[in-house]
Amino acid sequence: MAQDWTAVYLAHRETYAAFLTAVDAEARVAWRRGRGEYEDEQQALAAVDAAFTKTQASFNMIDLDAVGAAPAASALVEWIRAMHEASNETADAWEEFMQRRRAFVEAAREDLRVR
């Protein structure tokens, strides 16, 4: 009897999409902070903390599974965390983020193709 992998595929797709959404939100926080768009550093740190928590929770699901797009997800998280440490955001930092984001999307697509 063949096993139906639909539920597994959908779960992984949802996990990847949730991670991508969290990463995008955290990158926007880093960008806004770097541009000085928060009222003060306390507000900026609160936004960073909230975004970091969501990204880490969604990354943990991918990291725990340790398949497919996990290395690309890890590289993307590393870059976002580096963006938080930069004193201001540059177009180069954003372009690097987008390159790592595209690499994650491709890795996720490939993983979903084999499911």
DRENPASE-521459 format. One record per residue (C-alpha): x, y, z; chain; residue in one letter; residue number from 1. Coordinates in nm, 3 decimals. Each point is the difference from the previous one (the first is absolute). Layout:
BEGIN
<rolum <X,Y,Z>,'A','A',NUM>
...
This chain:
BEGIN
<rolum <0.000,0.000,0.000>,'A','M',1>
<rolum <0.145,0.336,-0.105>,'A','A',2>
<rolum <0.026,0.272,0.258>,'A','Q',3>
<rolum <-0.163,0.336,-0.064>,'A','D',4>
<rolum <0.265,0.265,0.060>,'A','W',5>
<rolum <-0.239,0.290,-0.060>,'A','T',6>
<rolum <-0.025,0.089,0.369>,'A','A',7>
<rolum <0.380,-0.002,0.036>,'A','V',8>
<rolum <0.043,0.215,-0.310>,'A','Y',9>
<rolum <-0.259,0.252,0.120>,'A','L',10>
<rolum <0.153,0.015,0.347>,'A','A',11>
<rolum <0.345,0.071,-0.142>,'A','H',12>
<rolum <-0.137,0.259,-0.240>,'A','R',13>
<rolum <-0.178,0.173,0.287>,'A','E',14>
<rolum <0.314,-0.009,0.214>,'A','T',15>
<rolum <0.209,0.150,-0.281>,'A','Y',16>
<rolum <-0.260,0.270,-0.070>,'A','A',17>
<rolum <-0.027,0.094,0.369>,'A','A',18>
<rolum <0.377,0.027,0.022>,'A','F',19>
<rolum <0.016,0.216,-0.312>,'A','L',20>
<rolum <-0.270,0.230,0.136>,'A','T',21>
<rolum <0.181,0.034,0.334>,'A','A',22>
<rolum <0.334,0.063,-0.173>,'A','V',23>
<rolum <-0.150,0.270,-0.219>,'A','D',24>
<rolum <-0.153,0.171,0.302>,'A','A',25>
<rolum <0.326,-0.014,0.196>,'A','E',26>
<rolum <0.198,0.135,-0.294>,'A','A',27>
<rolum <-0.240,0.294,-0.022>,'A','R',28>
<rolum <0.055,0.068,0.371>,'A','V',29>
<rolum <0.378,-0.006,-0.050>,'A','A',30>
<rolum <-0.033,0.230,-0.301>,'A','W',31>
<rolum <-0.227,0.245,0.183>,'A','R',32>
<rolum <0.229,-0.001,0.303>,'A','R',33>
<rolum <0.306,0.064,-0.215>,'A','G',34>
<rolum <-0.177,0.293,-0.164>,'A','R',35>
<rolum <-0.097,0.145,0.339>,'A','G',36>
<rolum <-0.373,-0.035,-0.059>,'A','E',37>
<rolum <-0.088,-0.095,0.358>,'A','Y',38>
<rolum <-0.080,0.272,0.254>,'A','E',39>
<rolum <0.280,-0.113,0.228>,'A','D',40>
<rolum <0.233,-0.291,0.066>,'A','E',41>
<rolum <-0.240,-0.157,0.251>,'A','Q',42>
<rolum <-0.274,-0.020,-0.265>,'A','Q',43>
<rolum <0.251,-0.137,-0.250>,'A','A',44>
<rolum <0.122,-0.268,0.241>,'A','L',45>
<rolum <-0.357,-0.103,0.079>,'A','A',46>
<rolum <-0.066,-0.041,-0.374>,'A','A',47>
<rolum <0.323,-0.196,-0.044>,'A','V',48>
<rolum <-0.084,-0.229,0.292>,'A','D',49>
<rolum <-0.351,-0.073,-0.129>,'A','A',50>
<rolum <0.125,-0.067,-0.354>,'A','A',51>
<rolum <0.296,-0.208,0.123>,'A','F',52>
<rolum <-0.232,-0.218,0.207>,'A','T',53>
<rolum <-0.228,-0.075,-0.295>,'A','K',54>
<rolum <0.287,-0.072,-0.236>,'A','T',55>
<rolum <0.173,-0.226,0.251>,'A','Q',56>
<rolum <-0.320,-0.193,0.072>,'A','A',57>
<rolum <-0.059,-0.063,-0.369>,'A','S',58>
<rolum <0.367,-0.082,-0.061>,'A','F',59>
<rolum <-0.007,-0.253,0.283>,'A','N',60>
<rolum <-0.257,-0.202,-0.193>,'A','M',61>
<rolum <0.230,-0.018,-0.301>,'A','I',62>
<rolum <0.311,-0.059,0.210>,'A','D',63>
<rolum <-0.169,-0.279,0.192>,'A','L',64>
<rolum <-0.093,-0.179,-0.321>,'A','D',65>
<rolum <0.353,0.056,-0.137>,'A','A',66>
<rolum <-0.100,-0.072,-0.359>,'A','V',67>
<rolum <-0.018,0.184,-0.326>,'A','G',68>
<rolum <0.033,0.370,0.048>,'A','A',69>
<rolum <0.149,-0.004,0.352>,'A','A',70>
<rolum <0.350,0.119,-0.105>,'A','P',71>
<rolum <-0.144,0.282,-0.212>,'A','A',72>
<rolum <-0.235,0.097,0.284>,'A','A',73>
<rolum <0.293,0.011,0.240>,'A','S',74>
<rolum <0.200,0.225,-0.235>,'A','A',75>
<rolum <-0.297,0.233,-0.032>,'A','L',76>
<rolum <-0.044,0.025,0.378>,'A','V',77>
<rolum <0.373,0.066,0.041>,'A','E',78>
<rolum <-0.019,0.290,-0.244>,'A','W',79>
<rolum <-0.305,0.156,0.163>,'A','I',80>
<rolum <0.172,-0.013,0.337>,'A','R',81>
<rolum <0.302,0.171,-0.157>,'A','A',82>
<rolum <-0.232,0.268,-0.136>,'A','M',83>
<rolum <-0.113,0.075,0.357>,'A','H',84>
<rolum <0.359,0.054,0.107>,'A','E',85>
<rolum <0.083,0.241,-0.283>,'A','A',86>
<rolum <-0.012,0.365,0.093>,'A','S',87>
<rolum <-0.204,0.087,-0.306>,'A','N',88>
<rolum <-0.147,-0.192,-0.291>,'A','E',89>
<rolum <0.139,0.029,-0.348>,'A','T',90>
<rolum <-0.123,-0.110,-0.339>,'A','A',91>
<rolum <0.280,-0.260,0.001>,'A','D',92>
<rolum <-0.129,-0.153,0.325>,'A','A',93>
<rolum <-0.351,-0.013,-0.141>,'A','W',94>
<rolum <0.122,-0.156,-0.327>,'A','E',95>
<rolum <0.187,-0.267,0.197>,'A','E',96>
<rolum <-0.318,-0.069,0.197>,'A','F',97>
<rolum <-0.196,-0.036,-0.324>,'A','M',98>
<rolum <0.261,-0.239,-0.144>,'A','Q',99>
<rolum <-0.016,-0.218,0.310>,'A','R',100>
<rolum <-0.379,0.019,-0.006>,'A','R',101>
<rolum <-0.004,-0.118,-0.363>,'A','R',102>
<rolum <0.238,-0.284,0.089>,'A','A',103>
<rolum <-0.236,-0.109,0.278>,'A','F',104>
<rolum <-0.303,0.014,-0.231>,'A','V',105>
<rolum <0.180,-0.215,-0.258>,'A','E',106>
<rolum <0.109,-0.250,0.266>,'A','A',107>
<rolum <-0.354,-0.017,0.139>,'A','A',108>
<rolum <-0.145,-0.051,-0.348>,'A','R',109>
<rolum <0.247,-0.279,-0.067>,'A','E',110>
<rolum <-0.083,-0.167,0.330>,'A','D',111>
<rolum <-0.371,0.024,-0.073>,'A','L',112>
<rolum <0.054,-0.143,-0.351>,'A','R',113>
<rolum <0.147,-0.320,0.142>,'A','V',114>
<rolum <-0.282,-0.051,0.249>,'A','R',115>
